[in-house]
Amino acid sequence: MATWRKIEMKITQLGNSDLLITPIGFGAWAIGGSGWEFGWGEQDDKQSVAAIHRALELGINWIDTAAVYGMGHSEKVVALALRTWSGSRPYVFTKCGLRWDEQGYVHRTLNATSIRQECEDSLRRLNVDVIDLYQIHWPTEELEEGWSAMARLQKEGKVRWIGVSNFNVGEMRRAQAVAPLTSLQPPFSLVRRDIEHEILPYCRSEKLGVIVYSPMASGLLTGAMTRERADALSASDWRSRDVEFQEPKLSKNLALVERLREIGERHGRPPGQIAIAWTLRNPAVTGAIVGARNAKQVEGNVGAADLSLTDEEIAEIEGKNENVPQLVTAT
């Protein structure tokens, strides 16, 4: 079965911005590697660069990273990949508001001085003059102070557009009372559907861009995760501590994968593509952030960008999935 091919991806405007993005973006969380609280274990930077290059070769036009991923390492790897890429420059999105200590433990802050320093640090690590989309990673009680700082960075031309991640409707309203909001980055997958009830309808009514993360539930829905692989996750991989990768929830999640595999076989696609396509079928979703640690993973996922599921297939997936537990993701 062929798992990849270059496709002509449609592009969609992200919220009120002038960013025209492909349905899938390259997610750079996992390539941050180990050594911090929410790392994914050891990672080969050469494989990371190859993955980014493959994503760009196959038509993806945006990369989403964050300062905290690998304590700055992910941004440096993205910069290396772009420095050695000869094609058109993709959009680069990153995030702020999560700081770390020497042991790699993470804490949240939206202090204005901190956000400005984070922006300068990200510009330096990414080796770019401007960040295309700068996002607050998680909300705190300092929300208004932090969002005001983001708006100032935008006016100064250090960032082009500003968005938020992991905000609820009330928090988005608070931000919008301070300065215009371009986009939201929430978790969304077949095992975490809570944003369908209030958050996605709100974003659609407000014409906000939505780029969802973990559409394959941090690897659970790819088709590659097994009980043996879950048991063998290293201590430096945050998923080893996540209940969704442990029994009894693991069996339910793997059973869902088999249902996705059945539908995927009809299309000649792996189950991960079905999981991604399911998120993209929601009219409020502008794009999905799909992580990869090597070029092969990119090739196995990128086809979801032009995969359309029928109403019957959606009903089949959802009808067999009414009581799936909520997945709590780390970032």
Secondary structure, DSSP 8 states (H G I E B T S, - for coil): -----------EE-TTSS-EE-SEEEE-SGGG-SSSTT-BS---HHHHHHHHHHHHHTT--EEE--TTTTTTHHHHHHHHHHHT--S---EEEEEESEEE-TT--EEE---HHHHHHHHHHHHHHHT-SSEEEEEESS--TTHHHHHHHHHHHHHTTSEEEEEEES--HHHHHHHHTTS---EEE-B-BTTB-GGGTTHHHHHHHTT-EEEEB-TTTTTTTSS---HHHHHT--TTBGGGG-GGGSTTHHHHHHHHHHHHHHHHHHHT--HHHHHHHHHHTSTT--EEEEE-SSHHHHHHHGGGGG----HHHHHHHHHT-TT--------
